[in-house]
């Protein structure tokens, strides 16, 4: 009897992989996406570390002003006799130099990393919530008529109307009318970037609502909200995750642009955008004030986009390249 059971090792066959393991292996084969994944993991760790070291255990204080130490280039050791010892940098050296007020750029970048990534993820969380809700309604109840128009047509025309407005200028207008606050920025970015998610979810729901498992769930009189959230949303989440990854990059870029223009997070709180804005006046005298936040934004946004492309390849069989 045992002779009839194939031996995977001797027959040269590999055991079946789980879905997560299969997609992880596909992501690993995309070297740029895999490297971007670990780069973003390190940035998340740096953001949490920065939150702790700049606000909880204040080892690096981004708000200390040292006028006698302004415009020091990166890796300058602390040697001033005019600055109190308690205001000296934690490591005895200004790792990324100082700005026009003598503030430690490394400490400000640590604080800005947490703020910028938080804005990106919270804004995308808001946009995903709204997008899944609108797209789910359009896809699941699309055939229901409200007078002379279907729910799907009504919601999708609403999405088209919102897409007609230039997104950044709409955000700029709303933020200019509201009090300057990081919470207002996250909410405004989130509420103006859900349309793509809604379209993805609608398309997935349209393909799923006539599938056998949905028909079987309906035949068992399972409540519709359970069918939507327990059965359909998990099966429609793959393209949403890809869209969310790229959406985080867009939200970070939008927040940086708003802060650069003076409509974002206000000083003395630091973000990559307002650090970049502070440095633009001193581009030739202190170029590191522009290059450090500028290249950080560039690499983080690029990493999110590359990681999103890797996830798209992993979740979409048509895009998978043969090893």
C-alpha positions as CSV (number, residue, x, y, z in Angstrom):
1,X,0.0,0.0,0.0
2,X,2.8,2.4,0.9
3,X,4.3,1.8,-2.6
4,X,1.3,3.5,-4.1
5,X,1.9,6.7,-2.2
6,X,4.3,9.0,-4.1
7,X,7.4,10.2,-2.3
8,X,7.9,13.9,-3.0
9,X,11.6,13.8,-2.3
10,X,12.5,10.8,-4.4
11,X,10.2,11.8,-7.2
12,X,11.7,15.3,-7.5
13,X,8.4,17.0,-6.7
14,X,8.1,20.0,-4.4
15,X,5.4,20.0,-1.7
16,X,2.5,22.3,-2.4
17,X,3.0,25.8,-1.0
18,X,0.4,27.9,0.8
19,X,-1.0,31.0,-0.9
20,X,0.9,33.4,1.3
21,X,4.2,31.5,0.8
22,X,3.7,31.5,-3.0
23,X,3.1,35.2,-3.2
24,X,6.0,35.9,-0.8
25,X,8.3,33.9,-3.1
26,X,7.1,35.9,-6.1
27,X,7.8,39.1,-4.3
28,X,11.3,37.9,-3.4
29,X,12.1,37.2,-7.0
30,X,11.4,40.9,-7.8
31,X,14.7,42.2,-6.3
32,X,13.7,45.9,-6.5
33,X,10.4,45.2,-4.7
34,X,12.1,43.0,-2.1
35,X,14.8,45.5,-1.4
36,X,12.1,48.2,-1.1
37,X,10.2,46.1,1.3
38,X,13.1,45.9,3.7
39,X,14.0,49.5,3.2
40,X,10.4,50.4,4.3
41,X,10.6,48.1,7.3
42,X,13.7,49.9,8.4
43,X,11.9,53.3,7.9
44,X,9.0,52.1,10.1
45,X,11.5,51.1,12.8
46,X,13.2,54.4,12.5
47,X,9.9,56.2,12.8
48,X,9.0,54.4,16.0
49,X,12.5,54.9,17.4
50,X,12.3,58.6,16.5
51,X,8.9,58.9,18.3
52,X,10.4,57.5,21.4
53,X,13.8,59.3,21.3
54,X,12.3,62.7,20.5
55,X,9.2,62.8,22.7
56,X,9.2,60.0,25.3
57,X,12.8,59.6,26.2
58,X,14.1,62.9,24.9
59,X,17.6,61.8,23.7
60,X,17.4,64.0,20.6
61,X,15.5,67.2,21.0
62,X,14.4,68.7,17.7
63,X,13.3,72.0,19.2
64,X,16.5,73.1,21.0
65,X,17.8,76.3,19.4
66,X,21.6,76.9,19.4
67,X,22.2,80.2,17.6
68,X,26.0,79.8,18.0
69,X,25.9,76.4,16.2
70,X,23.8,77.3,13.1
71,X,24.7,76.0,9.6
72,X,27.1,73.3,10.7
73,X,27.6,70.6,8.1
74,X,26.9,67.0,8.8
75,X,29.3,65.1,11.1
76,X,30.4,68.2,12.9
77,X,31.5,67.5,16.5
78,X,30.1,69.6,19.3
79,X,32.8,71.9,20.5
80,X,30.9,75.2,21.4
81,X,31.6,76.8,24.7
82,X,28.6,79.1,24.3
83,X,26.0,76.4,24.3
84,X,25.0,74.8,27.6
85,X,26.1,71.2,28.0
86,X,22.5,70.0,28.4
87,X,21.8,71.3,24.9
88,X,24.6,69.4,23.3
89,X,23.7,66.6,20.8
90,X,23.3,63.2,22.3
91,X,26.2,61.6,20.5
92,X,28.5,64.6,20.8
93,X,28.2,65.2,17.0
94,X,25.7,66.7,14.6
95,X,25.1,63.7,12.4
96,X,23.2,65.6,9.8
97,X,24.3,69.1,10.7
98,X,22.3,72.0,12.0
99,X,19.8,74.5,10.4
100,X,19.5,78.3,10.5
101,X,18.5,78.2,14.1
102,X,21.1,75.7,15.2
103,X,18.6,72.9,15.6
104,X,19.8,69.3,15.1
105,X,18.7,68.2,11.6
106,X,19.0,64.5,12.6
107,X,16.6,65.1,15.5
108,X,14.2,66.9,13.3
109,X,14.4,64.2,10.6
110,X,13.6,61.6,13.3
111,X,10.5,63.5,14.4
112,X,9.5,64.2,10.8
113,X,9.8,60.5,9.8
114,X,7.1,59.5,12.3
115,X,4.8,62.4,11.4
116,X,5.1,61.9,7.6
117,X,4.6,58.2,7.7
118,X,1.7,58.6,10.2
119,X,0.0,61.1,7.8
120,X,0.5,58.6,4.9
121,X,-1.0,55.6,6.7
122,X,-3.9,57.4,8.4
123,X,-4.9,59.2,5.2
124,X,-4.8,55.9,3.3
125,X,-6.8,54.2,6.1
126,X,-9.5,56.8,5.7
127,X,-9.5,56.6,1.9
128,X,-9.7,52.7,2.1
129,X,-12.7,52.9,4.5
130,X,-14.6,55.3,2.3
131,X,-13.6,53.6,-1.0
132,X,-14.5,50.1,0.2
133,X,-17.9,51.3,1.5
134,X,-18.8,53.2,-1.8
135,X,-17.4,50.6,-4.1
136,X,-19.0,47.8,-2.1
137,X,-22.4,49.4,-2.3
138,X,-22.0,50.0,-6.1
139,X,-20.9,46.5,-6.7
140,X,-23.3,44.6,-4.4
141,X,-26.5,46.7,-4.8
142,X,-25.7,48.0,-8.3
143,X,-28.8,46.5,-9.9
144,X,-31.2,48.0,-7.4
145,X,-33.1,51.0,-8.9
146,X,-33.7,54.3,-7.2
147,X,-36.4,55.7,-9.4
148,X,-35.1,55.9,-12.9
149,X,-31.4,55.2,-12.0
150,X,-29.5,52.2,-10.5
151,X,-27.4,52.5,-7.4
152,X,-24.3,51.6,-9.4
153,X,-24.9,54.3,-12.0
154,X,-25.6,56.9,-9.3
155,X,-22.5,56.1,-7.2
156,X,-20.2,55.9,-10.2
157,X,-21.3,59.2,-11.6
158,X,-20.7,60.7,-8.2
159,X,-17.1,59.3,-8.4
160,X,-16.7,60.7,-11.9
161,X,-17.8,64.2,-10.6
162,X,-15.3,64.0,-7.8
163,X,-12.5,63.0,-10.2
164,X,-13.2,66.0,-12.3
165,X,-11.7,68.3,-9.6
166,X,-7.9,68.7,-9.6
167,X,-7.1,66.8,-6.4
168,X,-4.2,68.7,-5.2
169,X,-5.8,72.1,-5.7
170,X,-9.0,70.8,-4.0
171,X,-6.8,69.7,-1.0
172,X,-5.0,73.0,-1.0
173,X,-8.3,75.0,-1.0
174,X,-9.8,73.0,1.8
175,X,-6.6,73.0,4.0
176,X,-6.3,76.8,3.5
177,X,-9.8,77.3,4.9
178,X,-9.3,75.0,7.9
179,X,-7.1,75.7,11.0
180,X,-3.6,74.3,10.5
181,X,-3.6,70.8,12.1
182,X,-2.1,67.5,11.3
183,X,-5.5,65.9,11.8
184,X,-7.1,68.1,9.3
185,X,-4.4,67.3,6.8
186,X,-4.9,63.5,7.3
187,X,-8.7,63.8,7.0
188,X,-8.6,66.0,3.9
189,X,-6.1,63.8,2.1
190,X,-8.0,60.7,3.0
191,X,-11.4,62.1,1.9
192,X,-10.0,63.2,-1.5
193,X,-8.2,60.0,-2.5
194,X,-10.8,57.2,-2.1
195,X,-12.1,57.2,-5.7
196,X,-9.6,54.7,-7.1
197,X,-10.2,52.3,-4.3
198,X,-14.0,52.5,-4.9
199,X,-13.5,51.6,-8.5
200,X,-11.3,48.6,-7.7
201,X,-13.7,47.3,-5.1
202,X,-16.7,47.8,-7.4
203,X,-15.0,45.9,-10.2
204,X,-14.2,43.0,-7.8
205,X,-17.7,42.9,-6.3
206,X,-19.2,42.8,-9.8
207,X,-17.2,39.7,-10.6
208,X,-17.8,38.1,-7.2
209,X,-21.5,38.7,-6.6
210,X,-22.6,35.9,-9.0
211,X,-19.9,33.4,-7.8
212,X,-21.1,30.1,-6.3
213,X,-20.0,30.9,-2.7
214,X,-22.0,34.2,-2.7
215,X,-25.1,32.5,-4.2
216,X,-24.8,29.7,-1.6
217,X,-24.5,32.3,1.2
218,X,-27.6,34.1,0.0
219,X,-29.5,30.8,-0.3
220,X,-28.8,30.2,3.4
221,X,-30.4,33.5,4.4
222,X,-27.1,34.9,5.7
223,X,-27.4,38.6,6.4
224,X,-26.2,40.8,3.5
225,X,-23.7,42.6,5.7
226,X,-22.0,39.3,6.6
227,X,-21.9,38.3,2.9
228,X,-20.2,41.6,2.1
229,X,-17.7,41.8,4.9
230,X,-17.0,38.1,5.7
231,X,-17.2,36.6,2.2
232,X,-16.7,39.3,-0.5
233,X,-14.3,41.9,1.0
234,X,-11.5,39.4,1.8
235,X,-11.7,38.1,-1.8
236,X,-11.6,41.7,-3.2
237,X,-8.8,42.9,-1.0
238,X,-5.8,42.1,-3.2
239,X,-6.0,45.0,-5.7
240,X,-7.0,47.3,-2.8
241,X,-3.7,46.4,-1.0
242,X,-1.7,47.3,-4.1
243,X,-3.6,50.6,-4.4
244,X,-3.1,51.3,-0.7
245,X,0.7,50.8,-1.0
246,X,0.9,53.3,-3.8
247,X,-1.6,55.5,-2.0
248,X,0.7,55.9,1.0
249,X,3.4,57.2,-1.3
250,X,0.9,59.7,-2.8
251,X,-0.3,60.8,0.7
252,X,3.3,61.4,1.9
253,X,4.1,63.4,-1.3
254,X,0.9,65.5,-0.9
255,X,1.7,66.2,2.8
256,X,5.2,67.2,1.9
257,X,4.0,69.5,-0.8
258,X,1.5,71.1,1.5
259,X,4.1,71.6,4.2
260,X,6.5,73.0,1.7
261,X,4.0,75.6,0.7
262,X,3.2,76.5,4.3
263,X,-0.2,74.8,4.5
264,X,0.8,71.6,6.2
265,X,2.1,70.8,9.7
266,X,3.2,74.0,11.3
267,X,6.5,74.7,13.1
268,X,8.0,73.9,15.6
269,X,6.7,70.4,14.7
270,X,8.8,68.9,12.0
271,X,7.9,67.0,8.8
272,X,10.0,66.2,5.8
273,X,8.1,68.9,3.9
274,X,8.6,71.8,6.2
275,X,12.3,70.8,6.8
276,X,12.7,71.0,3.0
277,X,10.8,74.4,3.0
278,X,13.2,75.8,5.7
279,X,16.2,74.7,3.7
280,X,15.2,76.2,0.3
281,X,16.3,79.7,1.3
282,X,19.8,78.4,2.1
283,X,20.3,76.1,-0.9
284,X,23.8,77.4,-1.6
285,X,24.9,78.2,1.9
286,X,23.7,74.9,3.5
287,X,22.7,72.5,0.7
288,X,22.3,69.6,3.2
289,X,19.1,71.3,4.5
290,X,17.5,70.6,1.1
291,X,19.2,67.4,0.0
292,X,18.6,65.4,3.2
293,X,14.8,65.7,3.3
294,X,14.5,65.8,-0.5
295,X,16.3,62.6,-1.0
296,X,14.5,61.0,1.9
297,X,11.1,61.8,0.3
298,X,12.4,60.6,-3.1
299,X,13.6,57.2,-1.8
300,X,10.6,56.5,0.5
301,X,8.1,57.4,-2.3
302,X,10.1,55.3,-4.8
303,X,10.2,52.4,-2.3
304,X,6.4,52.4,-1.8
305,X,5.8,52.5,-5.6
306,X,8.3,49.6,-6.2
307,X,6.8,47.6,-3.4
308,X,3.3,48.2,-4.8
309,X,4.5,47.0,-8.2
310,X,5.9,43.9,-6.6
311,X,2.6,43.2,-4.8
312,X,0.7,43.7,-8.0
313,X,2.8,41.1,-9.7
314,X,2.4,38.7,-6.7
315,X,-1.4,39.1,-6.6
316,X,-2.0,39.1,-10.4
317,X,-1.2,35.8,-12.1
318,X,-1.1,37.4,-15.6
319,X,1.8,39.6,-14.6
320,X,3.9,36.9,-13.1
321,X,7.2,36.2,-14.9
322,X,8.4,32.6,-15.0
323,X,11.4,32.0,-12.7
